[in-house]
Every structure is written in structure tokens, then in C-alpha cells.
Amino acid sequence: MLNTVEKENLNPYEIVQKQIDAAAALLGLRSDAVEILKRPKRVLAVSFPVKMDDGSVRVFEGYRSQHNDAVGPTKGGIRFHPDVTMDEVKALSMWMSFKCGVVGLPYGGGKGGVICDPHEFSKNELERVSRGFMEAIADIVGPETDIPAPDVYTTPQIMGWMMDTYSRLKGTYSPGVITGKPLSVGGSKGRNEATARGCVFTILEALKDSGRKPEQTTVAIQGFGNAGRIAARLLTELGFKIVAVSDSRGGIYDAAGLDVEKVGQLKDNATILDYVGGTVISNEQLLELEVDILIPAALENVITAANADSIQAKWIAEAANGPTTPDADAILREKGITVIPDILANAGGVTVSYFEWVQNLMNYYWSEVEVNEKLQTTMINAYRAVKELSDQYKVDLRTGAYMISLLRITEAMEARGWI
């Protein structure tokens, strides 16, 4: 067993290739299909100048990766983060392919990112960076080719600017080029809550199999951004006890249960660390709490070989992308911890993004109730299919989810004569 993070490979691109190999071996997939799936079809690296408020010009770098379009157009978010790398974007585009596959969407995976810290920008600078990146990638995106969406540190407003830029470049109003937009320009009702709501649906299915009731279940959530915060609220409404949450500054813990609404108010106006009645803990300590369900809802590679043996949760529901490394997965399996993998647990976001895209193309929009009902049906069906295949092959849910996706994509590649 590895004891230090330094000994473990944390390159996300190599991690996802390892996951593909493992699932493909179980299915006996032909080697040429596996070789296609282990690499993105296209990766665009761009640099673009932006005039800042002080009159200076900064050159930003970014990427857009399109993994596989055998099933349909590529789909995936754009993140603004100082640590964006090409390998990260490639890996995330590949995870998106498998996420779309596991819930049966007619999409391949895409992903984009700009190397920047958006917190440093004024609103006008943020708009110019957003428009500049869309101008740089406009030739390879479009409603029928590649459809971006929000991701880390990007918002519906940023998507609105990008959609407007693309529409101006093409000379026609094109709401279907991007999802996660404001409602006023073609966004879908229910999209903001979709990632968290989909995760909650998978948690409920996992509990149903165990016979445990929500009111008997404790939850810790690492990450109190959009997905983590909404998951906390939805789970509380269902009777779950949220005992710990954290953000980038640290976390708070109360065995008696946190007042999630009060934590949210502190997040908006001060810091969650000011919560009265809770104990301040680190993000690392939160991961190792004795709880029933752990929800990593922050960034990649937080559960590694260095800390997996200390995880005490019975279930892990991955609201974040790639929070668990392959070496950590092996340790969690040995401990009997059930992991609801990211490509299943957080697929609610891309599912409702798909609904948004469909509504844009039809120019006909659904009620929030209708969106949520369709999301619930999709997530439950996906969980059941993954569970059934996992039980059949006696593998964990992550491997089962990859197997379903690989089968669907490979079938499409065969039908199109690629292999």
C-alpha cells in the first residue's frame, strides 16, 4: 500500500486511461477501440489578448478538448482556474464521454479551461476574458459539434456572454451553442440544482438497497459551492443529518447536525468558519470523519492512497469530478466502502444541460417540475443499470459505470465503421 501522495500518480489524464483499461479488459473489448478511447480526438490550445481596466494587455492561455463524437456532439464545461493544464482538460473531456454514456445521452465528452484566477478580475475584465476565449475556440464549437457549459469558477452570466459572442460571429442567434445560460436567453429551469439533485437521487437509490432511512443517516460534504451547498439543502429537506461542511478556507463539524440555512448565510456574508456551535476542522479532517455518507464536492484527487485508509464513511457520493484516485479506490474497496462514482453521481448537471439543448433546438421550454421528473427517471435508470452490471461482473460501481459507457460508445464506433 502506498503511504505518500508523492508515490502515487495523480496525473488525471493517466488516471482516466488506467480506468478505461480496467473496464475494457473485463469486457474483452477489441484493442483498436480501446486505443481510440484512450485519446481525445482533438485538443485545441489557444492564446488570446485581453485589455485590462488599467489599459494594459494580458495574454491568456486556454484549451478545448473534444474526446469522442461517435455518439453525437461533444459536450462539457469550461473552467476558469489558475491550475488548468492540458492534461487535466483532456482527462475531464474523457470523463465527460463516460458520464454522458452512463446516463445514455447522445453526446461525447468535451472540456475547456482558461488559465486564470477570475477572482482577480472586475466584471468588465471577466466579460472580456469570456468573450476572448469564445472567439478563440469558435471555429470548433457549435450546436451540432461541441456544446460548452459552466464549470469551476464559471457562471450562467459567463455562458450568456459566450453565447452572445458566438451568435455575433456566426450572424445568427444560437442559444444551442452553450448550456447553463440564464433563463432569459434560453437556459433551462432546474439547471442550477441539477448536479446536486442528480447526486441526491443516486444516494437515495443506494440507501434503498441497504434498507437505511434518511433520518438515520449522517452526511459530511467537502465543498460548499453550488453542488455541495444545494446537496446539503436537498438532503436536509429529506431528513438527512448534515454534520460537516467545508469550503476552501476550512470546515465546521457538529455531531448534532448543522443548520444548513445558517451556514449558507455565513457563506454569503462572512465565512462558514464563524458558525456558532460547531467545531472548526480542516478539509482533510472532514474526509476522515465517522459518517454514513461522504460527498466530495470540490476538486480532483482529494481521496488518495495517503488518506483512503482513514476514510470512515460507508458510502462516498462523488459530486466532484475525479475526487478519488485509482490507488485510493482499491483501498476503499478493501474496506467495503461503496463509491457512487463521479460519472454517475454528478451526471445530473449534464443531463439537464442536454434537456436545455433540446429545448433550445425545439424553441419549446419545459416547467421545472417536468425537468426534475425527467432527471429523476434518468438518474434512477442509470443507477439501476450500473448496479445490475456491477453485480453481474462482481465489480465496484465505478467499473460498472465505465463498462456501460464503453459498450455504448464502442457500439456507435462499430456502427459508424470506425473499427
C-alpha positions as CSV (number, residue, x, y, z in Angstrom):
1,M,0.0,0.0,0.0
2,L,1.3,3.5,-0.9
3,N,1.8,5.8,2.1
4,T,2.5,9.1,0.5
5,V,0.9,11.2,-2.2
6,E,4.3,11.7,-3.8
7,K,4.5,8.0,-4.7
8,E,1.1,8.0,-6.3
9,N,0.4,9.1,-9.9
10,L,-2.0,11.9,-9.7
11,N,-1.9,12.9,-13.4
12,P,-5.7,12.9,-14.3
13,Y,-5.1,12.0,-18.0
14,E,-3.1,8.9,-17.0
15,I,-5.7,8.1,-14.3
16,V,-8.6,8.0,-16.8
17,Q,-6.6,5.9,-19.2
18,K,-6.0,3.4,-16.4
19,Q,-9.7,3.3,-15.7
20,I,-10.5,2.7,-19.3
21,D,-8.0,-0.2,-19.5
22,A,-9.5,-1.9,-16.4
23,A,-13.1,-1.7,-17.6
24,A,-12.2,-2.7,-21.2
25,A,-10.3,-5.7,-20.1
26,L,-13.3,-7.0,-18.2
27,L,-15.5,-6.6,-21.3
28,G,-12.9,-8.0,-23.6
29,L,-13.1,-5.0,-25.9
30,R,-11.0,-5.1,-29.1
31,S,-7.7,-3.2,-28.8
32,D,-8.3,-0.8,-31.6
33,A,-11.4,0.5,-29.8
34,V,-9.5,0.9,-26.6
35,E,-6.7,2.9,-28.3
36,I,-9.3,5.3,-29.8
37,L,-11.0,5.8,-26.5
38,K,-7.7,6.5,-24.6
39,R,-7.0,9.7,-26.5
40,P,-9.1,12.8,-27.3
41,K,-10.0,13.2,-31.0
42,R,-9.0,16.9,-30.9
43,V,-7.3,19.3,-28.4
44,L,-7.1,23.0,-29.2
45,A,-4.6,25.2,-27.4
46,V,-5.2,28.9,-27.7
47,S,-3.8,32.2,-26.5
48,F,-5.7,35.5,-26.7
49,P,-5.1,39.1,-25.7
50,V,-7.4,41.0,-23.3
51,K,-7.2,44.7,-22.5
52,M,-7.5,45.1,-18.7
53,D,-9.1,48.0,-16.9
54,D,-5.8,49.8,-16.3
55,G,-5.1,49.8,-20.1
56,S,-2.6,47.0,-20.0
57,V,-2.9,44.0,-22.2
58,R,-2.7,40.4,-20.8
59,V,-2.3,37.3,-22.9
60,F,-4.3,34.3,-21.6
61,E,-3.9,30.7,-22.5
62,G,-6.7,28.1,-22.7
63,Y,-7.7,24.7,-24.0
64,R,-10.6,22.9,-25.5
65,S,-10.6,19.1,-25.7
66,Q,-13.1,17.0,-27.7
67,H,-12.8,13.4,-26.8
68,N,-15.1,11.3,-28.9
69,D,-18.1,12.2,-31.1
70,A,-19.2,8.7,-32.2
71,V,-22.5,9.0,-30.3
72,G,-23.1,12.7,-31.1
73,P,-21.7,16.2,-30.5
74,T,-19.2,16.7,-27.7
75,K,-20.4,18.3,-24.5
76,G,-18.7,19.7,-21.4
77,G,-17.8,22.6,-19.2
78,I,-15.4,25.5,-19.4
79,R,-13.4,26.3,-16.2
80,F,-11.5,29.4,-15.2
81,H,-8.8,28.4,-12.8
82,P,-5.1,29.1,-12.3
83,D,-4.2,25.4,-12.2
84,V,-5.8,24.5,-15.6
85,T,-3.5,22.2,-17.6
86,M,-3.8,20.5,-20.9
87,D,-3.7,17.0,-19.3
88,E,-6.5,18.0,-16.9
89,V,-8.7,19.3,-19.7
90,K,-8.1,16.1,-21.8
91,A,-8.9,13.9,-18.8
92,L,-12.1,15.8,-18.0
93,S,-13.3,15.6,-21.6
94,M,-12.8,11.8,-21.4
95,W,-14.7,11.6,-18.1
96,M,-17.5,13.6,-19.8
97,S,-17.8,11.0,-22.6
98,F,-18.3,8.3,-20.0
99,K,-20.6,10.4,-17.9
100,C,-22.8,11.0,-20.9
101,G,-22.6,7.3,-21.8
102,V,-23.7,6.1,-18.4
103,V,-26.9,8.1,-18.5
104,G,-27.5,7.4,-22.2
105,L,-27.1,10.9,-23.6
106,P,-26.4,11.3,-27.4
107,Y,-23.1,13.2,-26.6
108,G,-19.4,12.6,-26.5
109,G,-17.2,14.4,-24.0
110,G,-15.7,17.9,-24.2
111,K,-14.0,20.2,-21.8
112,G,-12.3,23.6,-21.8
113,G,-10.3,25.8,-19.5
114,V,-8.6,29.1,-19.2
115,I,-5.5,29.6,-17.0
116,C,-6.6,32.5,-14.8
117,D,-7.9,33.5,-11.4
118,P,-11.3,35.1,-12.1
119,H,-11.4,36.5,-8.6
120,E,-8.8,39.0,-9.6
121,F,-11.0,40.5,-12.4
122,S,-13.5,43.2,-12.4
123,K,-16.8,42.4,-14.0
124,N,-15.8,44.1,-17.3
125,E,-12.5,42.2,-17.3
126,L,-14.3,38.9,-16.7
127,E,-16.6,39.7,-19.6
128,R,-13.6,40.4,-21.9
129,V,-11.8,37.2,-20.9
130,S,-15.0,35.2,-21.5
131,R,-15.7,36.7,-24.9
132,G,-12.0,36.4,-25.9
133,F,-11.9,32.7,-25.1
134,M,-15.1,32.0,-27.1
135,E,-13.7,34.0,-30.1
136,A,-10.6,31.8,-29.8
137,I,-12.5,28.4,-29.9
138,A,-15.5,29.5,-32.0
139,D,-14.3,27.5,-35.1
140,I,-14.6,24.2,-33.3
141,V,-17.7,24.6,-31.2
142,G,-21.4,24.8,-32.2
143,P,-24.9,23.4,-31.5
144,E,-24.2,20.4,-33.7
145,T,-20.4,19.9,-33.0
146,D,-19.4,20.9,-29.4
147,I,-21.6,22.4,-26.7
148,P,-19.8,24.0,-23.7
149,A,-21.3,24.7,-20.3
150,P,-20.3,26.2,-16.8
151,D,-17.6,24.5,-14.7
152,V,-15.3,25.6,-11.9
153,Y,-15.5,29.4,-11.4
154,T,-17.7,30.0,-14.4
155,T,-21.3,31.1,-14.2
156,P,-24.6,31.4,-16.2
157,Q,-23.6,35.1,-16.9
158,I,-20.3,34.0,-18.4
159,M,-22.2,31.5,-20.6
160,G,-24.5,34.3,-21.7
161,W,-21.6,36.4,-22.8
162,M,-20.0,33.4,-24.6
163,M,-23.3,32.6,-26.4
164,D,-23.7,36.2,-27.5
165,T,-20.1,36.3,-28.8
166,Y,-20.7,33.1,-30.8
167,S,-24.0,34.4,-32.1
168,R,-22.4,37.6,-33.3
169,L,-19.6,35.8,-35.0
170,K,-22.0,33.5,-36.8
171,G,-24.5,36.2,-37.6
172,T,-27.5,34.3,-36.1
173,Y,-28.9,33.8,-32.6
174,S,-27.5,30.5,-31.5
175,P,-28.7,29.6,-27.9
176,G,-28.0,25.9,-28.5
177,V,-24.2,26.5,-28.7
178,I,-23.9,26.6,-24.9
179,T,-25.8,25.4,-21.9
180,G,-26.1,26.6,-18.3
181,K,-27.2,30.0,-19.6
182,P,-29.5,32.5,-17.8
183,L,-33.2,31.7,-18.3
184,S,-33.8,34.9,-20.3
185,V,-31.5,33.6,-23.1
186,G,-32.6,30.0,-23.3
187,G,-31.5,28.5,-20.0
188,S,-33.4,25.6,-18.6
189,K,-35.4,25.6,-15.4
190,G,-33.9,23.2,-12.9
191,R,-30.3,23.5,-14.3
192,N,-28.8,25.3,-11.3
193,E,-29.8,22.4,-8.9
194,A,-29.3,19.6,-11.4
195,T,-25.9,18.3,-10.4
196,A,-26.8,18.2,-6.7
197,R,-30.3,16.9,-7.3
198,G,-29.0,14.1,-9.5
199,C,-26.4,13.2,-6.8
200,V,-29.2,13.0,-4.2
201,F,-31.3,10.7,-6.5
202,T,-28.3,8.2,-6.6
203,I,-27.8,8.4,-2.9
204,L,-31.5,7.6,-2.3
205,E,-31.2,4.6,-4.6
206,A,-28.1,3.3,-2.7
207,L,-29.8,3.7,0.6
208,K,-32.9,1.9,-0.7
209,D,-30.7,-1.1,-1.4
210,S,-29.4,-1.1,2.2
211,G,-32.7,-0.5,3.9
212,R,-31.4,2.6,5.7
213,K,-33.7,5.5,6.2
214,P,-32.6,9.2,5.5
215,E,-33.3,10.2,9.1
216,Q,-30.8,7.6,10.3
217,T,-28.1,8.9,8.0
218,T,-25.2,11.4,8.7
219,V,-23.5,13.3,5.9
220,A,-20.3,15.2,5.5
221,I,-19.8,17.5,2.4
222,Q,-16.4,18.7,1.3
223,G,-17.0,21.8,-0.8
224,F,-19.8,24.3,-0.2
225,G,-20.0,25.7,-3.7
226,N,-23.0,25.2,-6.0
227,A,-23.2,21.4,-5.9
228,G,-22.3,20.9,-2.2
229,R,-24.5,23.7,-0.9
230,I,-27.6,22.6,-2.8
231,A,-27.0,18.9,-1.9
232,A,-26.8,19.9,1.7
233,R,-30.2,21.7,1.4
234,L,-31.9,18.9,-0.5
235,L,-30.6,16.2,1.8
236,T,-31.7,18.2,4.9
237,E,-35.2,18.5,3.4
238,L,-35.3,14.7,3.0
239,G,-34.4,14.2,6.7
240,F,-30.6,13.5,6.4
241,K,-28.4,15.0,9.1
242,I,-25.6,17.2,7.7
243,V,-22.8,17.1,10.4
244,A,-19.9,18.7,8.5
245,V,-19.3,21.0,5.5
246,S,-16.3,22.8,4.2
247,D,-15.0,25.3,1.7
248,S,-11.6,26.4,0.6
249,R,-10.9,28.0,3.9
250,G,-11.8,25.0,6.1
251,G,-14.8,23.3,7.6
252,I,-17.2,23.1,10.5
253,Y,-18.4,20.0,12.3
254,D,-21.3,19.4,14.7
255,A,-22.3,15.8,15.6
256,A,-25.8,17.1,16.4
257,G,-26.3,18.4,12.9
258,L,-25.6,21.8,11.3
259,D,-28.2,24.4,10.5
260,V,-27.6,24.4,6.7
261,E,-29.5,27.6,6.2
262,K,-27.4,29.4,8.7
263,V,-24.2,28.0,7.1
264,G,-25.4,29.3,3.8
265,Q,-26.0,32.8,5.2
266,L,-22.4,32.8,6.6
267,K,-21.1,31.7,3.3
268,D,-22.7,34.7,1.6
269,N,-21.9,37.3,4.1
270,A,-18.7,36.3,6.0
271,T,-17.2,32.8,6.4
272,I,-18.6,29.5,7.4
273,L,-15.9,29.2,10.0
274,D,-17.8,31.8,12.1
275,Y,-20.6,29.2,12.6
276,V,-21.6,29.2,16.3
277,G,-21.9,25.8,17.9
278,G,-19.6,23.9,15.6
279,T,-16.0,22.8,15.7
280,V,-13.6,24.2,13.1
281,I,-11.9,21.4,11.2
282,S,-9.7,21.2,8.1
283,N,-10.7,19.8,4.8
284,E,-8.5,16.8,5.4
285,Q,-10.2,16.1,8.8
286,L,-13.6,16.3,7.2
287,L,-12.8,13.5,4.8
288,E,-11.9,11.2,7.7
289,L,-15.0,11.8,9.9
290,E,-17.1,8.9,11.1
291,V,-20.2,9.5,9.0
292,D,-22.5,7.4,6.8
293,I,-22.1,9.4,3.6
294,L,-19.2,11.5,2.4
295,I,-19.7,13.8,-0.5
296,P,-16.6,15.2,-2.1
297,A,-17.9,18.2,-4.0
298,A,-14.7,20.2,-4.5
299,L,-11.7,19.5,-6.9
300,E,-9.9,16.4,-8.1
301,N,-7.6,14.0,-6.2
302,V,-8.7,14.7,-2.6
303,I,-9.1,11.0,-1.7
304,T,-5.7,9.4,-2.4
305,A,-3.6,6.4,-1.2
306,A,-2.3,8.7,1.6
307,N,-5.7,9.1,3.3
308,A,-8.0,6.4,1.9
309,D,-7.3,4.0,4.8
310,S,-8.5,6.7,7.2
311,I,-11.9,7.2,5.4
312,Q,-14.7,6.0,7.7
313,A,-17.8,6.7,5.6
314,K,-19.9,3.8,4.5
315,W,-20.8,5.5,1.1
316,I,-18.9,8.1,-0.9
317,A,-21.0,10.0,-3.5
318,E,-18.7,11.9,-5.8
319,A,-20.3,15.2,-6.6
320,A,-16.9,16.5,-7.8
321,N,-15.1,15.2,-10.9
322,G,-12.2,12.8,-10.2
323,P,-12.0,13.2,-6.4
324,T,-10.7,9.6,-5.9
325,T,-7.5,8.2,-7.4
326,P,-7.3,4.6,-8.6
327,D,-5.0,3.6,-5.8
328,A,-7.4,5.1,-3.3
329,D,-10.3,3.2,-5.0
330,A,-8.5,-0.1,-4.4
331,I,-8.1,0.7,-0.7
332,L,-11.8,1.8,-0.4
333,R,-12.9,-1.5,-2.0
334,E,-10.9,-3.5,0.5
335,K,-12.6,-1.5,3.3
336,G,-16.0,-2.3,2.0
337,I,-16.8,1.3,1.2
338,T,-19.3,1.8,-1.6
339,V,-18.3,4.6,-4.0
340,I,-21.0,6.1,-6.2
341,P,-18.6,7.3,-9.0
342,D,-18.5,10.8,-10.4
343,I,-19.6,9.8,-13.9
344,L,-22.8,8.6,-12.3
345,A,-23.3,10.6,-9.2
346,N,-22.8,14.1,-10.8
347,A,-24.3,13.3,-14.2
348,G,-27.4,15.3,-13.3
349,G,-25.7,18.5,-14.5
350,V,-25.0,17.3,-18.0
351,T,-28.4,15.6,-18.1
352,V,-30.3,18.8,-17.6
353,S,-27.8,20.5,-19.9
354,Y,-28.9,18.1,-22.5
355,F,-32.5,19.0,-21.7
356,E,-31.6,22.7,-22.2
357,W,-30.0,21.9,-25.5
358,V,-33.1,20.0,-26.7
359,Q,-35.4,22.9,-25.6
360,N,-33.1,25.4,-27.4
361,L,-33.3,23.4,-30.7
362,M,-37.1,23.0,-30.3
363,N,-37.7,26.5,-29.1
364,Y,-40.1,25.0,-26.6
365,Y,-39.5,25.1,-22.9
366,W,-40.5,22.8,-20.0
367,S,-41.6,23.5,-16.5
368,E,-39.2,22.9,-13.6
369,V,-41.4,20.0,-12.4
370,E,-41.1,18.4,-15.8
371,V,-37.4,18.9,-15.9
372,N,-36.9,17.4,-12.4
373,E,-39.2,14.4,-13.2
374,K,-37.2,13.6,-16.3
375,L,-34.0,14.0,-14.4
376,Q,-35.2,11.6,-11.6
377,T,-36.2,9.0,-14.2
378,T,-32.8,9.3,-16.0
379,M,-30.7,9.1,-12.8
380,I,-32.6,6.1,-11.3
381,N,-32.5,4.2,-14.5
382,A,-28.7,4.9,-14.8
383,Y,-28.0,3.8,-11.2
384,R,-30.0,0.6,-11.6
385,A,-28.3,-0.3,-14.9
386,V,-24.8,0.3,-13.3
387,K,-25.8,-1.7,-10.2
388,E,-27.1,-4.6,-12.2
389,L,-24.0,-4.8,-14.4
390,S,-21.7,-4.3,-11.4
391,D,-23.4,-7.2,-9.6
392,Q,-23.3,-9.4,-12.7
393,Y,-19.5,-8.9,-13.1
394,K,-18.8,-8.6,-9.3
395,V,-17.1,-5.3,-9.7
396,D,-17.5,-1.9,-8.0
397,L,-19.9,0.7,-9.3
398,R,-17.2,2.8,-10.9
399,T,-16.0,-0.1,-13.0
400,G,-19.6,-1.0,-13.8
401,A,-20.3,2.6,-14.9
402,Y,-17.3,2.6,-17.2
403,M,-18.3,-0.7,-18.7
404,I,-21.8,0.6,-19.6
405,S,-20.3,3.7,-21.2
406,L,-17.6,1.8,-23.1
407,L,-20.1,-0.6,-24.5
408,R,-22.3,2.2,-25.8
409,I,-19.5,4.2,-27.4
410,T,-17.9,1.2,-28.9
411,E,-21.2,0.1,-30.4
412,A,-21.5,3.5,-32.0
413,M,-18.0,3.4,-33.4
414,E,-18.7,0.0,-34.9
415,A,-21.9,1.2,-36.4
416,R,-20.1,4.1,-38.0
417,G,-17.4,1.9,-39.4
418,W,-14.5,3.4,-37.3
419,I,-13.4,0.0,-36.1
